[in-house]
Amino acid sequence: MTAFEQTSEAVLENSAQQESAVNPALARRSETAAPRPVEELDSVVIRFVGDSGDGMQLTGSEFSKAVAKAGHGFATHPDYPSEIRAPTGTLFGVSGYQIQYGAREVFTSGDAPDALVAMNPAALKTNLPDVKHGGIVIANTGAFSDANLAKAGYAANPLEDGSLDGYRLFKIDISALTSAALRDSGLSKKEVGRCKNYFALGLMLCLYGRPIDNEIAEIHDKFAKKPEFAEANVTALRAGHAYADAAEIFAATYQVREAAARPGVYRSITGNQAAALGFVAASETSGVPLFLGSYPITPATDILHELSALKHFDVTTFQAEDEIAGICSTIGAAYGGALGLTTTSGPGMALKTEAMGLAVMLELPMVIVNVQRGGPSTGLPTKIEQSDLLQAVYGRNGECPMPVIAAKSPSDCFDCAIEAVRLAVKYMTPVILLTDGGIANAAEPWRIPEVASLPKIDVTYRTDPEGFKPYARDENLARAWVRPGTPGMEHRVGGLEKDFLTGNISHDPINHQRMVDVRAAKVAGTAKDIPPSKVEGPAQGELLVVGWGSTYGTIAQAREQAAAQGRSVAHIHLRNLNPLPPDLGDILARYKTVLVPELNMGQLTKLLREQFLRDVVPLNKVQGKPFKVAEVLDRILELS
């Protein structure tokens, strides 16, 4: 053991000597003390919050890995500011990470935290209103200076004025305890300060009955090139764990009951990671190389990061100079016979619009991923919103239809990526895949599928020049995919309207009508690939809740709770948004009332009213935050 990897006892003794820095309640438990009671829970919601530089995203993600390895179901919600580094201690610089985990399937990251770890006054002020009454609040007293209190708008210290009497408040000087543990590490004061998130992590792992051995291994792996930081963070982790174990301020610890999981190999996965792996799987099962042309944009950039590390799977990634170059390079790759992929978010979709029209005109297979975020314009780039649905369905000049599908959860991004590629190559069309910042950055358990179970994607390049016409179509109205340089099959492509068969430029009015009609019919024809819709709950009755995208977990849990109260309520969640499922009209007709919760101002509502002439009840929210289960449940109870 190195000089600064002190034992738990030594850490506590050294810390206790710092009168101004250490919580007065700190005391070592004697060897004869009664065992601390363990309270068993079905589920728990924990939120870590602090400055953008406090490492809360890392702390939350590492805690989620720990509960994942224990086999628990879980769901997370990272929440961080759009500024690269907001001023320290300010309200708009707070970064947070929430996780709910339990002994059964977990649908959401939770409505209200059972426990809040606040690293400074601003974090406490912005997040305290969400905490359950009587919940745990752990405050880093070392950051509650007069200056930080003033930045957060506190006239008095909330840790001392009685304003937190409704909560179980634990005042712990995490900053000083971390410094004491690392006093002989040789690191600078600033570097030591960066380790306090691992102290907080160790504390919470102990408080919720999780071992730290796996986390120690993770730290050594993460900081393999900087062993001095690895040792410092391990020491901070051990110190936090030892503090929670030895300090008498915690009357009990907590243990979430074991979960019964379906047998298999699992991993924690985010939506962006799942999407990247799904596209690689589609490339492997089709035997066609994958090309990604992308410009970095929040919150889609991680798909580029993930795929750039998977080049050994015949993946080519190109970081373009702008959004237009990203999609135009993808069109070129698709023309050359590769699986074309481009990723972006709402503002990037706006810039890609003209090139998307070109892809429709050329009838080339490619996928455009839009990881939606708050808008308009730059809007709320790190916050959740579902406001690009109408842009995806209609947002191009001319009659320019595309299939549109949406993922409902982080792990569903994997399946949706494969499905988007399958539709693109079967129908020779660009396809839009919608996710959003909520599921792109959130994590959940994913049961890794057997390779043999993945859908096969059949790809055929035409090589026979006999009777070749570039725009001759098969039974799916798809034209042939021909790689450049194939002998005898030279043809031209471009943005001007094409002759119905030859692909030559044509300004003939009747031909234009025919081409517009056939492109629309081809996209509409993808509906025959949509499986029968799955309805959760009664097949007919009082209320049907229709959702799409990342609202799935919230709606599913709200429906379950309403059904437990005896309400007749069903739920259908749409993956295919253009075209809509062919059986949807009949399903809507079987219910007295239809409720549509969306994180926008009613975009799916408009589509349903337009296509089915059915009035529906909207439930809309655009606050940069996901629905709470209670918000959807309350509306269900009002309508059923």
C-alpha positions in Angstrom: 0.0 0.0 0.0 1.4 3.4 -0.9 2.0 6.1 1.6 -1.2 7.9 0.7 -3.5 4.8 0.4 -4.3 5.1 4.1 -6.5 2.7 6.0 -10.1 3.6 6.6 -9.3 4.3 10.3 -6.5 6.6 9.4 -8.5 8.6 7.0 -11.2 9.1 9.6 -8.7 10.0 12.3 -6.9 12.5 10.1 -10.2 14.0 9.0 -11.5 14.3 12.5 -8.5 16.5 13.4 -9.6 19.2 10.9 -12.0 21.0 13.2 -13.2 23.5 10.6 -13.4 21.0 7.7 -15.0 17.9 9.1 -18.6 17.4 10.1 -18.8 17.4 13.9 -21.1 14.4 13.9 -18.2 12.2 12.6 -17.2 9.5 15.0 -15.7 6.1 14.7 -18.0 3.2 15.5 -16.7 1.1 18.4 -16.0 -2.6 17.9 -18.9 -3.3 20.3 -21.4 -1.1 18.5 -24.6 -2.9 17.4 -24.8 -3.7 13.7 -26.3 -0.9 11.7 -29.8 -1.9 10.5 -30.3 -2.4 6.8 -33.6 -1.2 5.2 -34.8 -3.2 2.2 -36.3 -1.3 -0.7 -38.1 -2.3 -3.9 -36.6 0.7 -5.7 -34.7 3.9 -5.1 -34.1 7.2 -7.0 -30.8 8.9 -6.5 -29.6 12.2 -8.0 -26.1 13.5 -8.0 -25.7 17.3 -8.6 -22.9 19.8 -8.7 -21.0 22.2 -10.9 -20.2 21.1 -14.4 -16.6 20.5 -13.3 -17.6 18.4 -10.3 -17.8 15.1 -12.3 -21.4 14.4 -11.6 -22.0 12.7 -15.0 -19.1 10.4 -14.3 -20.3 9.7 -10.7 -23.8 8.9 -11.9 -22.7 6.7 -14.7 -20.3 4.8 -12.5 -23.0 4.3 -9.9 -25.3 3.0 -12.6 -22.6 0.5 -13.7 -22.4 -0.8 -10.1 -26.1 -1.5 -9.9 -26.1 -3.0 -13.4 -23.5 -5.5 -12.3 -25.7 -6.4 -9.4 -28.4 -7.4 -11.9 -30.9 -4.6 -11.1 -33.2 -3.0 -13.6 -32.4 0.7 -13.9 -32.9 3.8 -15.9 -30.9 7.1 -15.9 -31.4 10.7 -16.8 -28.2 12.8 -17.3 -29.0 16.6 -17.1 -26.3 19.1 -17.8 -26.0 22.7 -19.0 -25.4 23.7 -22.6 -22.5 26.0 -21.8 -19.1 24.3 -22.1 -18.2 25.6 -18.7 -20.6 27.9 -16.9 -19.3 30.1 -14.1 -18.5 28.0 -11.0 -21.2 28.1 -8.4 -23.9 29.6 -10.5 -27.5 28.3 -10.9 -27.2 27.8 -14.6 -23.9 25.8 -14.3 -25.5 22.9 -12.4 -25.0 19.4 -13.8 -26.9 16.4 -12.6 -27.4 12.7 -13.1 -30.4 10.8 -11.8 -30.8 7.0 -11.6 -33.7 4.8 -10.5 -33.0 1.1 -9.9 -35.0 -1.6 -8.4 -36.0 -5.3 -8.0 -38.1 -5.3 -11.2 -38.2 -3.7 -14.6 -37.6 0.0 -14.3 -39.4 2.2 -16.8 -38.1 5.7 -16.0 -35.4 7.5 -14.0 -38.0 8.4 -11.4 -40.2 11.3 -10.7 -38.6 12.5 -7.4 -35.3 11.6 -5.8 -35.2 9.6 -2.6 -31.7 10.8 -2.1 -29.9 14.0 -3.3 -26.2 14.5 -3.2 -25.6 18.3 -3.6 -22.0 19.4 -4.1 -22.7 23.1 -3.7 -25.4 25.6 -2.8 -26.5 26.1 -6.4 -27.0 22.4 -6.9 -29.1 22.3 -3.7 -31.3 25.2 -4.7 -32.1 24.1 -8.2 -32.8 20.5 -7.2 -34.3 20.5 -3.7 -37.9 21.2 -5.0 -37.8 17.8 -6.7 -36.8 15.8 -3.6 -39.4 13.7 -1.8 -40.5 15.2 1.5 -38.5 13.4 4.1 -35.9 12.3 1.6 -32.2 12.2 2.1 -30.1 15.3 1.4 -26.3 15.0 1.5 -24.7 18.4 1.3 -21.0 19.1 0.8 -20.5 21.7 3.5 -17.1 22.6 2.2 -18.7 24.4 -0.8 -21.2 26.3 1.3 -19.1 29.5 1.5 -20.5 33.0 1.7 -19.5 33.6 -1.9 -21.2 30.4 -3.2 -24.3 31.1 -1.1 -24.5 34.5 -2.7 -24.1 33.1 -6.2 -27.0 30.7 -5.5 -29.2 33.5 -4.2 -29.3 32.4 -0.6 -29.7 35.1 2.0 -28.8 32.6 4.7 -27.1 29.2 4.8 -29.9 26.6 4.2 -27.9 24.0 6.1 -28.2 26.1 9.3 -31.5 28.1 9.1 -34.0 25.2 9.5 -35.3 25.4 5.9 -34.3 21.7 5.4 -36.1 20.4 8.5 -38.5 18.5 6.2 -35.6 16.3 4.9 -33.0 14.0 6.4 -30.1 16.3 6.1 -26.5 14.9 6.4 -23.8 17.6 6.4 -20.5 16.2 5.2 -17.5 18.2 4.2 -16.6 16.1 1.2 -14.1 18.6 0.0 -12.1 18.6 3.3 -12.4 14.8 3.7 -11.0 14.3 0.2 -8.1 16.6 0.8 -7.3 14.8 4.1 -7.3 11.5 2.3 -5.0 12.8 -0.4 -2.7 15.0 1.6 0.4 12.8 0.8 -0.6 12.1 -2.8 1.6 14.7 -4.4 -1.2 16.1 -6.5 -2.0 19.8 -6.7 -4.9 21.3 -4.7 -6.9 21.6 -8.0 -6.2 18.0 -8.9 -7.2 16.8 -5.4 -10.4 18.8 -5.7 -11.3 16.8 -8.8 -11.3 13.6 -6.8 -14.1 14.6 -4.5 -16.7 13.0 -6.9 -15.1 9.6 -6.2 -15.4 10.3 -2.5 -19.2 10.9 -3.0 -19.4 7.8 -5.1 -17.8 5.7 -2.5 -20.1 7.1 0.2 -23.2 6.3 -1.8 -22.0 2.8 -2.8 -21.6 2.0 0.9 -24.9 3.7 1.9 -26.8 1.5 -0.6 -24.9 -1.7 0.0 -22.7 -1.9 -3.1 -19.1 -3.2 -3.0 -16.3 -1.1 -4.4 -14.0 -3.8 -5.8 -15.4 -3.5 -9.4 -15.2 0.2 -9.3 -11.6 0.1 -8.2 -10.8 -2.0 -11.3 -12.8 0.5 -13.4 -10.7 3.4 -12.1 -7.4 1.6 -12.8 -8.6 0.9 -16.3 -9.9 4.4 -16.9 -6.7 6.1 -15.7 -4.3 3.4 -17.0 -2.1 6.1 -18.6 -2.1 8.3 -15.5 -1.5 5.9 -12.5 -1.1 8.8 -10.0 -4.7 9.9 -10.8 -5.8 6.3 -10.6 -4.4 5.8 -7.1 -5.8 9.2 -5.9 -9.3 8.4 -7.1 -9.1 4.9 -5.6 -8.1 6.4 -2.3 -10.9 9.0 -2.5 -13.3 6.2 -3.3 -12.1 4.1 -0.3 -12.3 7.1 2.0 -15.9 7.9 1.0 -16.9 4.2 1.5 -15.1 4.1 4.9 -16.7 7.3 6.0 -20.2 6.0 5.3 -19.4 2.8 7.0 -17.8 4.3 10.1 -19.6 7.6 10.7 -22.5 7.4 13.2 -24.6 10.0 11.4 -26.1 7.3 9.2 -28.6 5.4 11.4 -29.2 2.8 8.7 -28.0 1.6 5.3 -30.2 0.6 2.3 -30.4 -2.5 0.2 -32.5 -2.8 -3.0 -34.0 -6.3 -3.2 -32.4 -8.6 -5.8 -33.9 -8.6 -9.2 -35.0 -11.6 -11.2 -33.5 -11.1 -14.7 -34.0 -13.1 -17.9 -30.9 -15.3 -18.3 -28.4 -13.9 -20.7 -25.4 -11.6 -21.1 -26.2 -8.0 -20.2 -24.4 -4.6 -20.4 -25.3 -1.1 -19.6 -25.9 0.9 -22.8 -26.9 4.4 -23.8 -29.1 5.2 -26.8 -26.2 6.6 -28.8 -24.1 3.5 -28.1 -27.0 1.2 -29.0 -27.6 3.1 -32.3 -23.9 2.8 -33.2 -23.9 -1.0 -32.5 -27.1 -1.4 -34.4 -25.7 0.2 -37.5 -22.6 -2.0 -37.3 -24.8 -5.1 -36.9 -26.8 -4.1 -40.0 -23.5 -3.7 -41.9 -22.3 -7.1 -40.8 -25.6 -9.0 -41.5 -25.9 -7.3 -44.9 -22.3 -7.7 -45.9 -22.1 -4.1 -46.9 -19.5 -1.7 -45.5 -20.8 1.2 -43.4 -20.0 4.9 -44.0 -20.8 7.7 -41.6 -20.5 11.2 -42.7 -21.2 13.5 -39.8 -20.6 16.9 -38.3 -20.4 17.0 -34.4 -23.5 18.3 -32.8 -25.0 17.8 -29.3 -26.5 15.3 -28.5 -25.7 13.2 -31.5 -21.9 13.3 -31.5 -21.4 10.2 -29.4 -22.6 8.1 -32.4 -19.7 9.4 -34.3 -17.4 8.7 -31.4 -18.6 5.2 -31.0 -18.4 4.3 -34.7 -14.9 5.8 -35.0 -13.7 3.2 -32.5 -15.2 0.3 -34.6 -13.3 0.7 -37.9 -12.2 -2.9 -37.7 -15.8 -3.8 -38.7 -15.4 -2.2 -42.1 -16.7 1.1 -40.8 -15.6 4.4 -42.3 -16.2 7.6 -40.3 -15.8 11.0 -41.8 -16.0 14.1 -39.6 -17.1 16.7 -42.1 -16.5 20.4 -42.0 -20.3 21.1 -41.8 -23.7 19.5 -41.8 -24.1 19.8 -45.6 -20.8 18.1 -46.3 -21.8 15.4 -43.9 -24.9 14.4 -45.7 -23.5 15.0 -49.2 -20.6 12.6 -48.4 -23.1 10.1 -47.2 -25.0 10.4 -50.5 -21.8 9.8 -52.3 -21.1 6.7 -50.2 -24.6 5.3 -50.9 -24.1 5.9 -54.6 -20.8 4.0 -54.4 -22.6 1.0 -52.8 -22.0 1.5 -49.1 -24.5 1.8 -46.3 -24.8 5.5 -46.0 -25.4 7.1 -42.6 -25.4 10.6 -41.3 -26.2 11.8 -37.8 -27.3 15.2 -36.5 -29.9 17.0 -34.3 -32.6 19.5 -35.2 -30.5 22.5 -36.4 -28.4 20.1 -38.5 -31.5 18.6 -40.0 -32.5 22.1 -41.2 -29.1 22.4 -42.9 -29.4 19.0 -44.5 -32.8 19.6 -46.0 -31.8 20.3 -49.6 -29.5 17.3 -49.7 -32.2 15.1 -48.2 -34.3 16.1 -51.2 -31.5 15.1 -53.5 -31.3 11.7 -51.8 -35.0 11.2 -52.4 -34.6 12.2 -56.0 -31.7 9.8 -56.5 -33.5 7.0 -54.6 -30.5 5.9 -52.8 -30.5 3.9 -49.5 -29.2 5.9 -46.5 -30.2 6.7 -42.9 -30.5 10.1 -41.4 -30.4 10.0 -37.5 -31.9 13.0 -35.7 -31.2 13.0 -32.0 -33.7 15.6 -31.1 -33.2 18.4 -28.7 -34.9 21.5 -27.4 -35.4 24.3 -30.0 -35.9 26.3 -32.1 -32.6 27.6 -33.3 -29.8 26.6 -30.9 -32.5 26.3 -28.2 -31.7 23.9 -25.4 -29.1 21.7 -26.9 -28.6 19.5 -23.8 -32.3 19.1 -23.0 -35.0 16.7 -24.1 -37.7 17.5 -26.6 -39.7 15.7 -29.3 -40.3 18.7 -31.5 -38.9 17.5 -34.8 -41.6 15.1 -35.8 -43.3 17.4 -38.4 -39.9 18.4 -39.7 -39.1 14.7 -40.3 -42.4 14.0 -42.0 -42.8 17.3 -44.0 -39.7 19.4 -43.7 -38.4 19.5 -47.3 -39.3 21.4 -50.4 -41.5 19.7 -53.0 -43.3 16.4 -52.6 -40.5 14.6 -50.8 -41.7 11.7 -48.7 -39.4 9.5 -46.5 -40.1 6.7 -44.0 -39.8 7.9 -40.5 -39.3 5.7 -37.4 -38.6 6.5 -33.8 -36.9 4.6 -30.9 -38.6 4.3 -27.6 -35.7 3.6 -25.2 -31.9 3.5 -25.2 -31.7 -0.3 -26.0 -34.5 0.1 -28.7 -32.1 2.4 -30.6 -30.2 -0.8 -31.6 -33.3 -2.5 -33.1 -34.4 0.7 -34.8 -31.0 1.3 -36.4 -31.2 -2.2 -38.0 -34.8 -1.6 -39.1 -33.9 1.7 -40.6 -31.2 0.1 -42.7 -33.4 -2.7 -43.7 -36.1 -0.4 -45.0 -33.6 1.8 -46.8 -32.0 -1.0 -48.8 -35.3 -2.9 -49.5 -37.1 0.2 -50.8 -34.1 2.2 -52.1 -34.9 5.3 -50.1 -33.5 7.5 -47.4 -35.0 6.8 -44.0 -35.2 9.1 -40.9 -34.6 7.6 -37.5 -35.7 9.8 -34.6 -34.2 9.5 -31.1 -33.7 12.3 -28.6 -31.3 13.6 -26.0 -33.3 11.8 -23.2 -32.6 8.3 -24.5 -29.4 9.1 -26.4 -27.4 9.9 -23.2 -29.5 7.8 -20.8 -28.5 4.2 -19.9 -30.4 1.0 -19.1 -29.6 -2.7 -19.0 -29.5 -4.4 -22.5 -29.6 -8.1 -23.0 -27.0 -8.7 -25.8 -28.8 -10.6 -28.5 -27.4 -13.7 -30.2 -25.9 -12.9 -33.6 -28.0 -15.6 -35.2 -31.2 -13.9 -33.9 -30.5 -10.7 -35.8 -32.7 -10.0 -38.9 -30.9 -10.8 -42.1 -30.7 -7.8 -44.5 -30.6 -8.9 -48.1 -28.6 -6.7 -50.5 -28.3 -7.2 -54.2 -26.3 -5.0 -56.6 -27.4 -5.3 -60.2 -24.6 -6.4 -62.5 -26.5 -7.6 -65.6 -26.7 -4.9 -68.2 -29.3 -6.7 -70.3 -32.4 -4.5 -70.4 -31.0 -2.2 -67.7 -33.0 1.0 -67.1 -31.8 3.0 -64.1 -35.3 3.8 -62.8 -37.0 0.5 -63.7 -38.6 -0.8 -60.5 -39.2 -4.1 -58.7 -42.3 -5.2 -56.8 -41.5 -2.8 -54.0 -41.1 0.1 -56.5 -37.4 0.2 -55.7 -35.0 0.8 -58.5 -31.8 -1.2 -58.8 -28.7 -0.5 -56.8 -25.8 -0.3 -59.2 -22.2 0.4 -58.1 -20.2 2.9 -60.3 -17.9 1.2 -62.7 -20.2 -1.8 -63.4 -19.6 -2.6 -67.1 -22.5 -1.6 -69.4 -24.5 0.1 -66.6 -23.4 3.6 -66.8 -26.1 6.1 -65.9 -26.5 9.7 -64.7 -27.9 11.0 -61.4 -28.7 14.5 -60.2 -31.3 16.7 -58.6 -33.3 17.5 -61.7 -36.4 15.5 -62.4 -35.8 12.1 -64.0 -37.4 10.3 -66.8 -39.5 7.4 -65.4 -37.2 4.7 -66.8 -34.0 6.1 -68.2 -33.2 8.6 -65.5 -32.4 11.2 -68.1 -33.4 14.8 -67.2 -37.1 15.4 -68.0 -39.3 18.4 -67.8 -42.4 16.6 -69.1 -45.4 17.5 -66.9 -47.0 14.0 -67.1 -43.6 12.4 -66.3 -43.2 14.6 -63.2 -46.6 13.7 -62.0 -45.8 10.0 -62.5 -42.5 10.3 -60.6 -44.0 12.2 -57.7 -46.8 9.5 -57.5 -44.4 6.6 -57.6 -42.1 8.0 -55.0 -45.0 8.6 -52.7 -46.4 5.1 -53.4 -43.1 3.5 -52.6 -42.9 5.2 -49.2 -46.5 4.4 -48.4 -45.8 0.8 -49.5 -43.3 0.4 -46.6 -46.4 0.0 -44.4 -46.7 -3.6 -45.5 -43.5 -4.2 -43.5 -45.1 -2.8 -40.3 -46.1 -5.7 -38.0 -49.5 -5.7 -36.2 -49.6 -3.0 -33.5 -49.3 -4.2 -29.9 -51.8 -2.8 -27.5 -51.0 -3.0 -23.8 -54.2 -3.3 -21.8 -57.8 -3.8 -22.9 -58.5 -4.3 -26.6 -61.3 -1.7 -26.4 -62.7 0.6 -23.7 -62.6 4.0 -22.2 -59.2 5.3 -22.9 -56.3 4.7 -25.2 -52.9 6.4 -24.7 -50.9 6.8 -27.9 -47.2 7.6 -27.6 -44.0 7.7 -29.6 -40.4 7.9 -28.9 -38.9 8.4 -25.4 -42.2 8.9 -23.6 -42.7 5.1 -23.6 -41.4 4.3 -20.1 -43.5 7.1 -18.5 -46.7 6.1 -20.3 -46.2 2.4 -19.6 -45.7 3.0 -15.9 -48.6 5.4 -15.7 -50.9 3.0 -17.5 -49.9 0.2 -15.0 -50.7 2.4 -12.0 -54.0 3.5 -13.5 -54.9 -0.2 -14.2 -54.1 -1.1 -10.7 -56.7 1.5 -9.6 -59.3 -0.2 -11.7 -59.2 2.2 -14.7 -59.9 0.9 -18.2 -56.8 2.3 -20.0 -54.7 0.9 -22.9 -51.4 2.0 -24.4 -50.0 1.8 -27.9 -46.6 3.1 -28.7 -45.7 3.9 -32.3 -42.4 3.1 -33.9 -43.5 3.8 -37.5 -44.5 7.5 -37.9 -44.5 7.8 -41.7 -46.4 5.9 -42.8 -48.4 5.2 -39.7 -49.4 1.5 -39.0 -52.2 0.4 -41.3 -54.2 -1.0 -38.4 -54.0 2.2 -36.3 -57.3 3.7 -37.5 -59.2 0.6 -36.4 -57.5 0.6 -33.0 -58.3 4.3 -32.4 -62.0 3.6 -33.2 -62.3 1.0 -30.4 -61.8 3.6 -27.6 -64.0 6.4 -26.4 -61.1 8.8 -25.7 -57.6 9.0 -27.1 -54.8 10.7 -25.1 -51.5 11.7 -26.8 -48.7 12.8 -24.4 -45.8 14.5 -26.3 -42.8 16.6 -25.4 -43.9 19.2 -28.0 -47.0 21.3 -28.7 -49.0 18.5 -30.3 -47.3 17.2 -33.4 -48.4 13.6 -33.4 -51.8 14.9 -32.4 -51.9 16.9 -35.7 -50.9 13.8 -37.7 -53.6 11.6 -36.1 -56.3 14.2 -36.6 -55.3 14.7 -40.2 -55.1 11.1 -41.2 -57.9 9.5 -39.2 -60.2 12.5 -38.7 -60.4 11.6 -35.0 -60.3 14.1 -32.3 -57.7 13.3 -29.7 -56.7 14.8 -26.4 -53.2 16.3 -26.3 -50.9 16.4 -23.3 -48.0 18.6 -24.1 -44.8 19.6 -22.3 -41.8 21.6 -23.5 -39.7 22.4 -20.5 -36.5 20.5 -21.4 -37.5 17.8 -19.0 -39.2 14.4 -19.5 -42.7 13.7 -18.3 -43.1 12.6 -14.8 -45.2 9.5 -14.3 -47.5 11.5 -12.1 -48.2 14.0 -14.8 -49.4 11.4 -17.2 -51.2 9.4 -14.5 -53.2 12.5 -13.4 -54.4 13.1 -16.9 -55.3 9.4 -17.4 -57.4 9.5 -14.2 -59.2 12.6 -15.3 -60.2 11.0 -18.6 -61.0 7.4 -17.6 
